[in-house]
Amino acid sequence: WFIEHQPDGEKLTVEVKNPNDKVNLYRCGDCVIELKGRLKCLNVLSCKKTQLLFGDLLAVAEINGCTSVKVQSLGKCPAMTIDKTNGCQVYLSRQSLDCSFVCAQSSEMNVNFPHGPEEDEEWLERPIPEQFQHKIEGTDLTSEVSDLYSH
């Protein structure tokens, strides 16, 4: 699937029927896109102020070269990569709490996720660190999250 150049204000729903399908979003504007069904992977490239909701994902969601995007997993999302993106809000479902993140050259990233029992759950928001401290210790290079992110 290719979803390209959606204009500001557009609301689009796409029903993905084959779990081996890949969805590519390219240069979408300030619009809302909902992907229903299971899909193999998701690529979001050069989108600006786009809001995206998706169901179950078998592989990875890739966010690349975007500005001020919101991405929400309504089902399972095993992994997400965020590259060259400024402003990315990620909302994970309860099924996606084991999602792993790989990020590079990005800023203003936050992940939101449910916490506590379902009947009394609250949503937590945590920053995804963009700054690290590196030290040489003997013959090894160690990396730690900057003190800016300590709670």
Sequence and secondary structure as in RCSB ss.txt:
>XXXX:A:sequence
WFIEHQPDGEKLTVEVKNPNDKVNLYRCGDCVIELKGRLKCLNVLSCKKTQLLFGDLLAVAEINGCTSVKVQSLG
KCPAMTIDKTNGCQVYLSRQSLDCSFVCAQSSEMNVNFPHGPEEDEEWLERPIPEQFQHKIEGTDLTSEVSDLYS
H
>XXXX:A:secstr
 EEE   TT EEEEE   TT EEEEES  S EEEEES BSEEEEES BS EEEE  BSSEEEEES EEEEEEESS
   EEEEES EEEEEE  GGGTT EEEEES EEEEEEEEES GGG EEEEEE    EEEEEETTEEEEEE GGG 
 
